[in-house]
Every structure is written in C-alpha cells, then in structure tokens.
C-alpha cells in the first residue's frame, strides 16, 4: 500500500521525523538498513547543547586541520589520502572558516538548540516517556592557563549572542564537582545544557512513532530509486519496492551513498568517534563535563558513565585505534579522582555526518520536488533531533518553518 511518506534512516533524526509526521495524521514508513539506533545515535555523548555553539568551521580552524593531519593519536585527525570527495569537503571547510560565516552559524545553532529544548519540554509534558533526561548544565575543566584563556575568549564571544556562562577558579570548580584532580585550575559552567541516554531516547522515540502508526522496517537497505521527471516514485530495496508521495532522507553519514543513483552531491564526510561506557563509580560526576585540553566529553547516563572523544576523517574505516582509546582512559584519570578502577567497559565507535560548515542539511531538494533532506548534523544529532523532526513536518505541511531554513538548504554549497 502506498504511504504518504517514506523516511530513510533509523537514527534519532529519522525516528523524530517519522514521529512528527505521524502526528500530522500521515501514513509513514521508516526504512533502516540495520536496526533502529545502530549508528551514531547509539554511542554518542548524549548532550542537548544550547550553549557553546561555536562551529568547528571557525577562523584558524583550517590551519589547525593541517597540524591535525600529522598527529594520528590526537582528538582530531584527518587521514591523508587521495580522495576527491574528501578534498572537495576540505576546500569547502576552508572557505567556511571565516568570521562572517562563524557569526552566522552561531545564531543558527543557538536557534536550533533553543527549539529543541522547547520541544523536549513539550515531549515530556505530553508523552509518558523516560530516557534519563536531565538539565543540569555542563562544566568545562581546564588544567592549563592557555586553554582557559581560549575558553574565556569563547565566553566573551558567546555573550554577544546572549549565552550566559560562569568563569570559575579552582574552588568554584570543586563546588560543582568535588572529585576533580588538583591539576584542574579553572572551569566554565554553562547552564544551557541537558543530557540523555541516547540509545534509550532513540528507542523510546521509535516506540512513540510506532504507537502513532509508523511502520518500521529494519534490515532493509535502500538499493536505489525509480523516478519520473522531478519526482521520486519508488524506493527500491533488496526485498521489495515501496511507493510514497514524499521521501525524507535521514541516512546520517551514509546519506551520500543512499542518493548516489539520484546524482545528488551531498558534501558529507563520515566523522568517526569513539566512546567508552562504564558502570557508574561511587564518586561519579553528577553533571556533564568537558575535559578541555583532551577534548573528551564526560556524561552521566543513569547507572552508566560515558567518555566520548575524537573526530576522525578516515572514511568508513571500521578498525579500532587502541591509542585513541588509551587517550580517553588516561584523560579520565588525569582530570577526575577514582577513575582508575572503572568497571564493565563497553567500547563503541561510529560515524557522525559532518558537513563543511558544521551546519545540518534540512530542506527540500531543488532537483526532486518530493524529497526532503534531514542529515549532516555532525556531533549535534541528539541536540537537533526534535527540532529537525518538527521542521521536516512543517516543510511537508507547507507551513512557515519555525526557523529560517535558507542557511540549511541542501544546495547552499553549490549555489
């Protein structure tokens, strides 16, 4: 039976889109090549961020990127290789690393973050759903004066956009987190952060979507499309073909591959990340932390504690870099006491869909009038999940989007 909408992708962006589309009374099918929450939605830091909204593409970042290529054990790494799509991505990244684009991106990221915060409040008020959601803010820890000076500059910049943050000395840090090591000299507290258990949240949202009538097909890879003029008529999988009036692409890092046969060029690179998850120790942090110099995120998630780090542009490389894992482990012990006997370690790695300007791609395709793209969220998929789902539903209904989507247009990199 023909559906109103087919959503491609079973991560949090696809699931949230399916949920909000179903709330409109539409018949929706969600197609996922693996299982729901199999990719980046599973092992990420679980942050709902509406504070330090400075994009990766910022002045000076391109020069730093060249240095990163030389350090395969650092938190950011670009594997040198002759890959045309990577080179195009890096060129567009270079062009986005300017003051004007950064200022524009900060405004957009803050608007998306605030929109999601409001929708989290609405979701919790209307649905019986629990996913370890807390809104306690985030504490950034600094062990060097140089890093803290950079952090203070970020606070000053973001204050121009209305973001409030508190600068802390060593005593002030310990009032928030008493178990930090003596090496921690400064901190910054930003109240506009929440956090969730991301896999639990994604699965709960999938259940809510199913209650609204969404048909979820897992282990179903999209092999291609049938099209007529400027419309996609059929989604083709190995098992069957499915028709719908509208298509939503929410395939994360795999989005360029999925629409390859449509000759759509999406400048998305798979940015590989790692996380280590443990049983909460007795002196576990009670709010999310950022270990500044090591670029490691620390998130309490119910009975678990997760450490997340690295941004690798290495393609779809499934190998596990043990040096990176050891860097995360040593960072935990460097900043926090009682982290030398963590139990029940779970190692995860996955791919975030990174765009050159560090902004998501949300909007209708100019080439196919019934295709809406919702992808390229980088490290902010959890943060932007609900607002993206809402925006997709607004686009489908031809409503005025709650956020100006011009800067998120799929064609912005080429027009």
C-alpha positions, 0 to 999 in steps of 0.5 A, a space after each residue: 500500500 502506498 504511504 504518504 511518506 517514506 523516511 530513510 534512516 533509523 537514527 534519532 533524526 529519522 525516528 523524530 521525523 517519522 514521529 512528527 509526521 505521524 502526528 500530522 495524521 500521515 501514513 509513514 514508513 521508516 526504512 533502516 538498513 540495520 536496526 533502529 539506533 545502530 549508528 551514531 545515535 547509539 554511542 554518542 555523548 548524549 548532550 542537548 547543547 544550547 550553549 557553546 555553539 561555536 562551529 568547528 568551521 571557525 577562523 584558524 580552524 583550517 590551519 589547525 586541520 593541517 597540524 591535525 593531519 600529522 598527529 594520528 593519536 590526537 582528538 582530531 585527525 584527518 587521514 591523508 589520502 587521495 580522495 576527491 570527495 574528501 578534498 572537495 569537503 576540505 576546500 569547502 571547510 576552508 572557505 567556511 572558516 571565516 568570521 562572517 560565516 562563524 557569526 552566522 552559524 552561531 545564531 543558527 545553532 543557538 536557534 536550533 538548540 533553543 527549539 529543541 529544548 522547547 520541544 523536549 519540554 513539550 515531549 515530556 509534558 505530553 508523552 509518558 516517556 523516560 530516557 534519563 533526561 536531565 538539565 543540569 548544565 555542563 562544566 568545562 575543566 581546564 588544567 592549563 592557563 592557555 586553554 582557559 584563556 581560549 575558553 574565556 575568549 569563547 565566553 566573551 564571544 558567546 555573550 554577544 549572542 546572549 549565552 550566559 556562562 560562569 568563569 570559575 577558579 579552582 574552588 568554584 570548580 570543586 563546588 560543582 564537582 568535588 572529585 576533580 584532580 588538583 591539576 584542574 585550575 579553572 572551569 566554565 559552567 554553562 547552564 544551557 545544557 541537558 543530557 540523555 541516554 541516547 540509545 534509550 531516547 532513540 528507542 523510546 522515540 521509535 516506540 512513540 512513532 510506532 504507537 502513532 502508526 509508523 511502520 518500521 522496517 529494519 534490515 532493509 537497505 535502500 538499493 536505489 530509486 525509480 523516478 519520473 521527471 522531478 519526482 521520486 516514485 519508488 524506493 527500491 530495496 533488496 526485498 521489495 519496492 515501496 511507493 510514497 508521495 514524499 521521501 525524507 532522507 535521514 541516512 546520517 553519514 551514509 546519506 551520500 551513498 543512499 542518493 548516489 543513483 539520484 546524482 545528488 552531491 551531498 558534501 558529507 564526510 563520515 566523522 568517526 568517534 569513539 566512546 567508552 561506557 562504564 558502570 557508574 563509580 561511587 564518586 561519579 560526576 553528577 553533571 556533564 563535563 568537558 575535559 578541555 585540553 583532551 577534548 573528551 566529553 564526560 556524561 552521566 547516563 543513569 547507572 552508566 558513565 560515558 567518555 566520548 572523544 575524537 573526530 576522525 576523517 578516515 572514511 568508513 574505516 571500521 578498525 579500532 585505534 587502541 591509542 585513541 582509546 588509551 587517550 580517553 582512559 588516561 584523560 579520565 584519570 588525569 582530570 577526575 579522582 577514582 577513575 582508575 578502577 572503572 568497571 564493565 567497559 563497553 567500547 563503541 565507535 561510529 560515524 557522525 555526518 559532518 558537513 563543511 560548515 558544521 551546519 545540518 542539511 534540512 530542506 527540500 531538494 531543488 532537483 526532486 520536488 518530493 524529497 526532503 533532506 534531514 542529515 549532516 548534523 555532525 556531533 549535534 544529532 541528539 541536540 537537533 533531533 526534535 527540532 529537525 523532526 518538527 521542521 521536516 513536518 512543517 516543510 511537508 505541511 507547507 507551513 512557515 518553518 519555525 526557523 529560517 531554513 535558507 542557511 540549511 538548504 541542501 544546495 547552499 554549497 553549490 549555489 
